[in-house]
Amino acid sequence: MRENHVLTAWRAGEQTIGGWLGIDSSFTAETMAQVGFDWLCLDMQHGMLDYNDVKRMLPAISTTKTIPIVRVPWNEPYEIMKALDAGAYGVIVPLVNNRAEAEQAVAACRYPPEGIRSFGPARASLYAGPGYLTEANAHMACIVMIETKEALDNLDEILSTPGVDAAYIGPADLAFALELTPTGDNDHPVHVAAVTRIYEACQKHQVAAGIHTGSLQYTQRYLDQGFQMVTLGQDSAFMARLARKELKAARNPEAGQSPKEPGKFY
């Protein structure tokens, strides 16, 4: 079976950098996969994606070594199972608040006797190759999101749940939980302290620590802190940022232009 090299890296204490897909386009997915991210997450919760989009986008990623992950819209076993059957090698499950909800997410990712996943890897067996039935439980990443006050109160019981591979922080919803303004990347001392607390709890329970970012600055910051699963940014944000920058330069060519080197093609 094809190895989930991202999960292998986490288990070895290594770091990975991923990208986020919210545009419902197989071409965008393929383009992002060709960049060389360790993993890409297809966002069914807040992105413009439904299951029909996901089943077209997953094959587009398959031409590369990038590991495909799906953020399901809710902690519903059938949503998790459908994403895995389509070829996802992991799921990010939003708003996991307690051990029972963590156990439900894990169970949906694992075939019996370790879980309740029903057998029918329609496309997954094509992507993964031979051995899916016997090896899939060891390769499917179950990633729970820590982003509510209840989750913070139940942090140890969630992260000690057998089968939880990683915890992923949604900074905006975490800000809501802390009664702060959801700004995405957040430097408020209360938010910073909560992120550190989650990271340290992950270290304690040997669970990979993950976090969403929207900038290179924060990606580097969290990698320096030790996070193993860091999102560099989202497809639409990358597109908008470069377009905005180059449109500004086109309208004001004298601003911020470095001199061109002779003999170099542009």
C-alpha positions in Angstrom: 0.0 0.0 0.0 1.1 3.6 -0.7 2.7 5.0 2.4 1.2 8.0 4.2 4.6 9.7 4.4 3.1 12.7 6.3 1.8 10.4 9.1 5.2 8.7 9.1 6.9 12.0 9.5 4.7 13.0 12.4 5.3 9.8 14.2 9.0 10.4 13.8 8.6 13.9 15.3 9.3 15.6 11.9 7.6 18.7 10.5 5.4 19.1 7.4 4.1 22.1 5.5 0.7 22.0 3.7 -1.6 24.1 1.6 -5.3 24.7 1.7 -7.8 24.1 -1.2 -11.1 26.0 -1.1 -11.6 26.6 -4.9 -13.7 23.9 -6.5 -11.3 23.2 -9.3 -9.3 20.1 -10.2 -6.9 22.3 -12.1 -6.2 24.4 -9.0 -5.7 21.2 -7.0 -3.2 19.8 -9.5 -1.4 23.1 -9.7 -1.0 23.3 -6.0 0.1 19.7 -5.8 2.8 20.3 -8.3 4.2 23.0 -6.0 5.6 20.4 -3.7 3.5 20.7 -0.5 3.8 17.7 1.9 0.0 17.6 2.1 -3.0 19.5 0.8 -6.3 19.8 2.5 -9.6 20.0 0.6 -11.9 22.1 2.6 -15.5 20.9 2.6 -16.4 22.9 5.7 -15.8 26.5 4.6 -14.4 26.0 1.1 -16.5 26.0 -2.1 -16.3 22.2 -2.3 -18.9 19.4 -2.1 -18.3 15.7 -2.5 -18.5 15.9 -6.3 -15.7 18.4 -6.3 -13.6 16.4 -3.9 -13.9 13.2 -6.0 -12.6 15.1 -9.0 -9.8 17.0 -7.1 -8.3 14.0 -5.3 -7.2 12.3 -8.6 -5.6 15.6 -9.6 -3.4 15.4 -6.5 -2.5 11.8 -7.1 0.0 12.6 -9.9 2.3 13.8 -7.1 3.7 12.7 -3.8 1.5 15.2 -2.0 -0.7 13.6 0.6 -4.4 14.4 0.2 -6.4 15.3 3.3 -10.1 16.4 3.5 -11.6 18.7 6.1 -15.1 17.2 6.4 -18.0 19.6 7.2 -18.9 17.9 10.5 -18.0 15.0 12.8 -20.4 12.7 10.9 -19.1 9.1 10.3 -20.7 8.9 6.8 -18.9 12.1 5.7 -15.6 10.8 7.0 -16.0 7.4 5.4 -17.0 8.9 2.0 -13.9 11.1 2.0 -11.6 8.2 2.8 -13.3 5.9 0.2 -12.7 8.6 -2.4 -8.9 8.5 -1.7 -8.2 10.9 1.1 -5.4 9.8 3.4 -6.7 11.7 6.3 -9.5 13.8 7.6 -9.6 17.0 9.6 -12.7 16.9 11.8 -13.9 20.3 13.0 -15.2 21.4 16.4 -14.2 18.3 18.4 -15.2 19.1 22.0 -14.7 16.0 24.2 -13.4 12.5 24.3 -16.6 11.0 23.0 -16.5 13.1 19.9 -12.8 12.3 19.4 -13.6 8.6 19.7 -16.4 9.0 17.1 -14.0 10.6 14.7 -11.4 7.9 15.2 -13.9 5.1 14.9 -15.1 6.4 11.5 -11.4 6.3 10.2 -10.7 2.7 11.2 -12.0 -0.7 10.0 -13.2 -3.2 12.6 -12.1 -4.3 15.1 -10.4 -0.9 15.7 -13.4 1.1 14.5 -16.7 1.2 12.6 -15.6 2.1 9.1 -17.6 0.2 6.5 -15.7 -1.4 3.7 -16.0 0.0 0.3 -12.8 1.9 -0.8 -14.2 2.6 -4.2 -11.3 4.8 -5.4 -9.1 4.6 -2.4 -7.9 1.1 -3.3 -6.9 2.4 -6.8 -4.9 5.3 -5.2 -3.4 3.3 -2.4 -2.7 0.1 -4.2 -2.7 -3.5 -2.9 -3.1 -4.1 0.8 -5.6 -1.4 1.5 -7.9 -3.7 3.6 -5.2 -4.8 6.0 -3.0 -1.7 6.1 -5.4 1.2 5.8 -5.9 1.6 9.6 -2.2 2.4 10.0 -2.2 5.0 7.2 -5.4 7.1 7.6 -4.7 10.2 9.7 -7.4 11.3 12.1 -6.9 15.0 12.9 -9.2 16.7 15.4 -9.7 20.4 15.5 -9.2 22.2 18.8 -11.1 25.5 18.6 -13.8 25.8 21.3 -13.9 26.6 25.0 -15.2 23.1 25.7 -12.3 21.6 23.8 -9.8 23.7 25.8 -11.5 22.4 29.0 -11.2 18.8 27.8 -7.8 19.1 26.1 -6.1 16.2 27.9 -9.0 13.8 27.4 -9.3 14.6 23.7 -5.6 14.3 23.0 -5.2 11.1 25.0 -7.9 9.4 22.9 -6.3 6.3 21.2 -6.2 6.8 17.4 -6.0 10.6 17.4 -3.0 11.4 15.2 -2.9 15.2 15.2 -4.7 18.2 16.7 -5.3 21.1 14.4 -5.9 24.7 15.6 -8.4 26.9 13.9 -7.1 30.3 15.0 -10.3 32.2 14.2 -12.7 29.9 16.1 -10.2 29.7 18.9 -10.4 33.4 19.1 -14.1 33.2 19.5 -13.6 30.7 22.3 -11.3 33.2 24.0 -13.7 36.1 23.5 -11.4 37.7 21.1 -11.9 39.0 17.6 -11.3 36.3 15.0 -8.5 37.8 12.9 -6.9 34.6 11.6 -3.2 35.0 12.4 -3.4 36.4 15.9 -0.8 37.9 18.1 -3.0 38.7 21.1 -1.2 37.4 24.3 -4.3 35.4 25.4 -4.4 33.7 22.0 -0.7 33.1 22.0 -0.9 31.5 25.4 -3.8 29.2 24.3 -1.9 28.1 21.2 1.1 27.3 23.3 -1.0 25.4 25.8 -2.5 23.3 23.0 1.0 22.7 21.5 2.4 21.6 24.9 -0.6 19.2 25.4 0.1 17.7 22.0 3.7 17.2 23.0 2.6 15.6 26.3 0.3 13.1 24.6 2.6 12.5 21.5 0.1 13.9 19.1 1.2 16.0 16.1 0.4 19.7 16.6 -1.1 21.5 13.7 -2.2 25.0 13.0 -3.7 27.1 10.2 -1.9 30.2 9.1 -2.4 32.8 6.4 1.1 34.1 6.0 4.8 33.1 5.7 5.6 35.0 8.9 3.2 32.9 11.0 4.2 29.7 9.2 7.8 30.3 10.1 6.8 31.3 13.7 4.9 28.0 14.3 7.6 25.9 12.7 10.1 27.5 14.9 7.9 26.7 17.9 7.9 23.1 16.9 4.5 22.5 15.2 4.5 19.5 12.9 1.5 20.4 10.7 1.5 24.0 9.5 -0.6 25.4 6.7 1.3 28.0 4.6 -1.9 29.4 3.0 -4.9 28.9 0.8 -5.3 28.7 -3.0 -7.5 31.8 -3.3 -5.4 33.8 -0.9 -2.2 33.0 -2.9 -3.9 34.0 -6.1 -5.4 37.2 -4.7 -2.1 38.3 -3.0 0.0 38.0 -6.1 -2.6 39.5 -8.3 -3.0 42.5 -5.9 0.8 42.9 -5.7 1.4 42.8 -9.5 -1.6 45.0 -10.3 -0.3 47.6 -7.9 3.1 47.4 -9.5 1.6 47.7 -13.0 -0.3 50.8 -12.1 2.7 52.3 -10.3 5.8 50.8 -12.0 8.2 53.1 -10.1 7.1 51.8 -6.7 9.1 48.9 -5.3 10.7 47.9 -8.6 14.2 46.4 -8.3 16.5 47.1 -11.3 16.6 44.3 -13.9 19.8 42.4 -14.3 21.4 42.6 -17.8 21.2 39.3 -19.7 18.5 37.9 -17.5 15.2 36.8 -19.1 12.0 38.1 -17.3 
